[in-house]
Amino acid sequence: MKKAIYSLLILSTFVSSSQSLRELYQKGLKAYEEKNYEEFREKMATIDSMRPNYPAVVYNLAGGYALTGNAEMSIKVLNKYILMDAVQDFTKDQDFQSILDHTDFLKIQEKQKELSVTIEPAETRTYPAIESHPESITYYKKHKAYFVGGVRDGNIWKIKEDEVPQLWVESPKNSWSVMGLEVSSDNKVLWACTSSMSNYAEYNQSEEGYASVLKYDLKNGKLLETFALPGGHNFGDLIIDDKGNVFISDGIANKLYWISEDDQQLEEFADLSKQIFNLQGLTFDADQKNIYLSDYIDGIYKLNLESRKATKLRIEKDDILIKGIDGLYFDDDSLIGMHNGTNPNRVVRYFLSADGNSLTGKETLVQAGSLGEPTQGTWINGSLHFIMNSPWGAYDQDGNFNPEGESVIIGVIE
């Protein structure tokens, strides 16, 4: 039970009903200590059904099955777990001693090796470090330049090939960590979404949960308009359709907001809070009639723009586990997900069924190696350019940002 101890603290980070889950977890740990393994397994199974795919809980559940003599279920759950964390050495945990010689356990070890092999992108582009914590990215064709949004400084940076990154605009009033960026289809406007987070250098606790959408003139960087909401929000990403409508994901309220081209007002588009745990990336399908949405905890959803209803994508293969996806991108009847909630992190292409309602297979595009924490990407001439090493791990226990001169690395997937 190597991962059990710290999971209780992290579990409450994502869960609105954290009190009841903490109580269940404490009872499970007590049962484990008392060697009441049946109750331990039952408590872990209950938590997993309430808030699925939390690695430490899944790990403990697998251990609970092994301790109660159910090798088949233990191995089944371990097969799920290694899709989240492929580097765990189960042979050192006494909880799994009863299944170490099982043929299917040996297969798990082989699968772990496959899930940890290094796969590099077609190309990497390295730029000097910036004291910004790059998270979001888009591309301005006219200037042949990336725009990168900073979590730490709330600024937007401009990066061109063979040039030192340049500050484009500083964080204005009612703006915080820049979490999403997008250039409008007419190449006249840059849209940004921001959220008040403790990682932001000028963080003020009285503004916790504040969020905003900013509209900039691409010619001169002039701020044209600010759309802001008070507490209870975290705008994580945005996309723009061909008509100029802007859609924004909110990972705390778990709602989809929009700014219609006609009304130019920030409004709720769809309330997904009863379906989704932590809303992250979003992307249109080919004809822009649907939006695919990533739930960092539990999977990918498809939202019909006419009905404003979302359905979870079915999964047709056992080796597909949709967890820890940040940025999400549609590409020729497939979806590309930026996984920064797995170990190792990876970028994966998921193949869609003909109706776009199921995931039929996968292909790992980038994994381990030079890949740090992938977050978001942008399309340039049919290739996906993405941030490979957003430095979320560069904060110490006191919240100080220490990137240690880490370069900005942009990967390219053809």
C-alpha positions in Angstrom: 0.0 0.0 0.0 2.8 2.4 -0.9 0.6 5.1 -2.4 -2.2 5.1 0.2 -0.8 7.5 2.7 -0.7 10.7 0.7 -3.8 10.1 -1.5 -6.2 11.3 1.1 -4.9 14.8 0.9 -4.9 15.0 -2.8 -8.3 13.4 -3.1 -10.0 16.3 -1.5 -8.5 18.7 -4.1 -10.8 17.4 -6.8 -13.9 16.5 -4.9 -16.8 18.6 -3.7 -18.1 15.8 -1.5 -14.6 15.3 0.0 -15.8 15.0 3.6 -17.7 11.8 2.9 -14.8 10.4 0.8 -12.3 11.3 3.5 -14.4 9.4 6.0 -14.6 6.4 3.8 -10.9 6.5 3.2 -10.1 6.8 6.9 -12.3 3.8 7.6 -10.6 1.9 4.8 -7.1 2.6 6.2 -8.3 1.6 9.7 -9.6 -1.7 8.3 -6.3 -2.3 6.5 -4.4 -1.7 9.7 -6.7 -4.1 11.5 -6.1 -6.7 8.7 -9.8 -6.5 7.8 -9.0 -6.7 4.1 -12.6 -7.4 3.0 -13.7 -4.1 4.4 -10.6 -2.3 3.1 -11.4 -3.5 -0.4 -15.1 -2.6 -0.1 -14.2 1.0 1.0 -11.8 1.4 -1.9 -14.4 0.1 -4.4 -17.0 2.5 -3.1 -14.6 5.5 -3.4 -13.7 4.4 -6.9 -17.3 4.2 -7.9 -18.0 7.7 -6.6 -14.8 9.4 -8.0 -13.3 7.0 -10.6 -9.7 6.7 -11.8 -7.9 8.2 -8.8 -4.5 6.4 -9.0 -3.9 5.8 -5.3 -7.4 4.5 -4.8 -7.2 2.2 -7.8 -3.8 0.9 -6.5 -5.3 0.1 -3.1 -8.3 -1.5 -4.7 -6.0 -3.9 -6.6 -4.1 -4.6 -3.4 -7.4 -5.3 -1.6 -8.4 -7.9 -4.2 -5.0 -9.6 -3.9 -5.3 -9.6 -0.1 -8.7 -11.2 -0.3 -7.7 -14.0 -2.7 -9.2 -12.6 -5.9 -6.2 -12.7 -8.2 -8.3 -12.3 -11.3 -9.8 -9.0 -10.2 -6.5 -7.8 -8.7 -4.8 -8.2 -12.1 -7.8 -6.7 -13.9 -7.5 -3.5 -11.7 -3.7 -3.5 -12.0 -4.1 -3.5 -15.8 -6.2 -0.3 -15.4 -3.7 1.2 -12.9 -0.6 0.8 -15.1 -2.3 3.0 -17.8 -2.1 5.7 -15.2 1.2 4.8 -13.6 3.5 2.5 -15.6 6.5 2.8 -13.4 5.2 1.3 -10.1 7.1 -1.8 -8.9 4.4 -4.1 -7.5 6.9 -6.8 -6.6 8.1 -4.7 -3.7 4.7 -4.5 -2.1 3.7 -7.4 0.2 0.1 -6.8 -0.7 0.7 -8.4 -4.1 2.8 -11.4 -3.0 0.0 -13.8 -3.7 -0.1 -13.0 -7.4 3.5 -12.5 -8.3 3.8 -15.9 -10.0 0.5 -15.5 -11.9 1.0 -15.7 -15.6 -1.1 -12.5 -16.2 1.0 -10.6 -13.6 4.1 -11.3 -15.7 2.2 -9.9 -18.7 1.5 -6.7 -16.7 5.3 -6.2 -16.2 5.8 -6.5 -19.9 3.0 -4.0 -20.6 4.7 -1.6 -18.1 7.8 -1.7 -20.2 5.8 -0.8 -23.3 4.1 2.0 -21.6 7.4 3.5 -20.5 9.4 3.3 -23.7 10.6 6.7 -25.1 8.8 8.0 -28.1 10.0 11.4 -29.3 8.0 13.8 -31.5 8.8 14.4 -35.1 10.6 17.6 -34.2 11.4 19.7 -31.1 12.0 23.4 -31.0 13.8 24.9 -28.0 13.7 28.5 -26.9 15.3 30.4 -24.1 13.6 30.1 -20.7 11.2 32.8 -19.6 10.1 33.6 -16.0 6.6 33.0 -17.0 5.5 29.3 -16.7 4.2 28.8 -20.3 0.9 26.9 -20.3 -1.1 27.9 -23.4 -0.1 28.4 -27.0 -1.4 29.7 -30.3 0.0 30.8 -33.6 -0.2 34.0 -35.6 0.4 33.2 -39.3 0.9 36.8 -40.4 4.0 37.2 -38.1 5.0 33.5 -38.2 5.0 33.6 -34.4 3.8 31.7 -31.4 1.9 33.4 -28.6 2.5 31.8 -25.3 0.5 32.5 -22.1 2.1 32.6 -18.7 0.7 31.1 -15.5 3.2 32.8 -13.2 3.3 36.3 -14.6 -0.1 36.5 -16.4 1.7 37.9 -19.4 1.5 36.9 -23.1 4.8 36.3 -24.8 5.6 36.3 -28.5 8.1 33.6 -29.8 9.6 33.5 -33.2 12.1 31.1 -34.6 15.8 32.0 -33.9 14.8 34.9 -31.7 14.6 35.5 -28.0 11.0 35.4 -26.7 9.6 38.9 -26.4 6.9 40.2 -24.0 3.8 41.0 -26.1 1.4 42.3 -23.4 1.5 42.5 -19.6 -1.2 41.2 -17.4 -4.0 43.9 -17.2 -6.6 44.5 -14.6 -9.0 41.6 -14.1 -6.5 39.2 -15.5 -4.6 36.4 -13.8 -2.8 33.3 -15.0 -3.2 32.9 -18.7 -4.7 29.4 -19.3 -5.9 29.4 -22.9 -5.1 31.3 -26.1 -6.6 31.4 -29.6 -6.3 33.6 -32.7 -9.6 34.3 -34.5 -10.2 32.8 -37.9 -9.9 36.3 -39.5 -6.5 36.8 -37.8 -7.6 40.1 -36.3 -8.1 39.2 -32.7 -6.3 37.2 -30.0 -8.5 35.8 -27.3 -7.2 34.7 -23.9 -8.8 33.1 -20.9 -7.3 33.7 -17.4 -7.9 32.3 -13.9 -6.9 33.5 -10.4 -4.6 30.8 -9.1 -2.1 30.6 -6.2 0.6 30.0 -8.8 0.1 33.6 -10.1 2.8 35.9 -8.7 0.3 38.6 -7.8 -2.3 36.2 -6.4 -4.8 37.8 -4.0 -6.8 35.3 -1.9 -9.8 37.7 -2.1 -9.9 37.0 -5.8 -9.8 33.2 -5.5 -11.9 31.6 -8.2 -12.1 34.7 -10.3 -11.7 34.2 -14.1 -11.8 36.3 -17.2 -11.7 36.3 -21.0 -9.6 39.0 -22.8 -10.0 40.2 -26.3 -6.8 41.8 -27.9 -6.2 43.6 -31.2 -3.5 41.6 -32.9 -2.2 44.6 -34.8 -1.0 46.5 -31.7 -1.8 44.4 -28.6 -4.5 46.8 -27.5 -7.0 45.3 -25.0 -10.4 45.6 -26.6 -12.6 44.1 -24.0 -12.6 42.2 -20.7 -15.2 39.7 -19.6 -14.9 38.7 -16.0 -16.6 36.5 -13.4 -16.2 36.5 -9.6 -15.4 33.4 -7.5 -16.1 29.7 -8.2 -14.5 29.5 -11.7 -11.3 28.3 -13.5 -11.2 29.1 -17.2 -8.8 26.5 -18.6 -9.1 26.6 -22.4 -11.0 28.2 -25.2 -11.8 27.7 -28.9 -13.4 29.9 -31.6 -15.6 28.7 -34.4 -15.7 30.0 -38.0 -18.4 32.4 -37.1 -16.4 34.1 -34.3 -18.2 32.5 -31.4 -15.9 31.8 -28.4 -16.3 28.8 -26.2 -14.6 28.6 -22.8 -14.2 25.6 -20.4 -14.6 26.1 -16.7 -12.9 23.4 -14.6 -14.4 24.4 -11.2 -18.0 25.1 -12.1 -17.8 22.5 -14.8 -19.7 24.6 -17.2 -19.2 25.6 -20.8 -19.3 29.3 -21.3 -19.5 31.3 -24.5 -19.2 34.8 -26.0 -21.4 34.8 -29.1 -20.3 36.9 -32.1 -23.8 38.5 -32.1 -24.3 39.5 -28.4 -20.6 39.9 -27.3 -21.6 38.8 -23.7 -20.1 36.1 -21.5 -22.8 33.7 -20.8 -23.3 30.1 -19.7 -23.8 27.8 -22.6 -24.1 24.3 -21.0 -24.1 23.2 -17.4 -22.1 19.9 -17.2 -21.6 19.8 -13.5 -23.7 16.7 -13.0 -21.7 14.8 -15.5 -18.1 16.1 -15.4 -15.6 16.2 -12.5 -12.9 18.5 -13.9 -13.5 20.1 -17.3 -10.3 20.8 -19.3 -9.6 20.8 -23.1 -12.1 21.3 -25.8 -12.1 20.9 -29.6 -14.7 21.1 -32.5 -15.4 18.2 -34.8 -15.0 18.5 -38.5 -18.2 20.4 -39.2 -18.3 22.3 -35.9 -21.6 20.8 -34.9 -20.2 19.2 -31.8 -17.5 19.9 -29.2 -15.4 17.2 -27.7 -14.5 17.9 -24.0 -11.9 16.3 -21.8 -12.8 15.5 -18.2 -9.4 15.3 -16.4 -10.8 12.6 -14.1 -13.2 10.4 -16.1 -13.0 10.6 -19.9 -14.0 12.4 -23.0 -17.5 13.8 -23.8 -19.2 14.9 -26.9 -21.5 18.0 -26.7 -24.0 18.7 -29.5 -24.1 22.5 -30.0 -27.8 22.4 -31.1 -29.2 20.4 -28.2 -26.5 21.5 -25.7 -26.4 18.0 -24.4 -23.2 16.0 -23.7 -22.7 12.2 -23.8 -19.6 10.3 -22.7 -17.7 8.5 -25.4 -17.8 4.8 -25.3 -14.5 2.9 -25.1 -14.2 -0.3 -27.2 -10.7 -1.5 -26.1 -9.5 -2.6 -22.7 -6.2 -0.8 -23.1 -7.8 2.6 -23.4 -8.2 4.7 -20.2 -9.0 8.3 -20.7 -7.6 10.0 -17.6 -5.4 13.1 -17.1 -6.1 14.8 -20.5 -5.4 18.5 -20.5 -5.4 19.8 -24.1 -7.6 18.0 -26.7 -7.5 18.3 -30.5 -9.6 16.9 -33.3 -7.7 15.5 -36.3 -9.2 13.6 -39.2 -11.7 11.4 -37.3 -9.4 11.1 -34.3 -8.7 13.0 -31.1 -5.2 13.8 -29.8 -5.0 14.1 -26.0 -2.2 15.8 -23.9 -1.9 13.5 -20.9 -0.2 15.1 -18.0 -2.0 13.1 -15.4 -0.2 9.8 -16.1 3.3 8.4 -15.4 5.0 8.8 -17.7 3.2 11.6 -19.4 2.3 11.0 -23.0 0.5 12.4 -26.1 -2.0 9.9 -27.5 -4.1 9.7 -30.6 -7.5 8.1 -30.1 -9.4 6.8 -33.1 -13.1 7.6 -33.4 -15.9 5.4 -34.7 -17.8 6.5 -37.8 -20.5 8.3 -35.7 -17.9 9.9 -33.5 -19.4 8.5 -30.3 -16.8 5.8 -29.5 -13.1 5.4 -29.1 -12.0 2.3 -31.1 -8.3 2.3 -30.7 -5.2 4.4 -29.8 -1.7 5.2 -30.9 0.9 6.7 -28.5 2.6 9.6 -30.4 5.0 11.0 -27.7 6.0 9.5 -24.4 8.8 9.9 -21.8 12.2 11.0 -23.1 12.3 14.8 -23.5 8.5 15.0 -22.8 7.9 16.9 -19.6 4.4 18.1 -18.9 2.4 18.6 -22.1 -0.4 21.0 -21.8 -1.8 22.7 -25.0 -1.1 22.9 -28.7 -1.9 24.7 -31.9 -2.3 23.6 -35.5 0.1 25.0 -38.1 -0.2 23.8 -41.7 -1.5 20.4 -40.6 1.0 19.8 -37.8 0.2 20.0 -34.1 2.7 22.2 -32.2 2.5 21.8 -28.5 4.1 22.8 -25.2 6.1 19.8 -24.0 7.4 21.0 -20.6 5.0 23.3 -18.8 6.9 23.7 -15.5 4.2 22.9 -12.9 6.8 21.0 -10.9 9.0 24.2 -10.6 7.2 25.5 -7.5 8.5 24.7 -4.0 6.4 24.1 -0.9 6.1 27.8 -0.2 4.8 28.5 -3.8 8.1 30.0 -5.0 8.7 29.5 -8.7 12.2 28.1 -9.5 12.3 27.0 -13.2 16.1 26.8 -13.0 16.6 28.1 -16.5 14.4 25.5 -18.1 14.0 26.2 -21.8 10.7 26.4 -23.5 10.3 23.2 -25.6 7.7 23.0 -28.3 7.1 19.6 -29.9 5.8 19.0 -33.4 3.5 16.1 -34.4 3.1 15.6 -38.2 
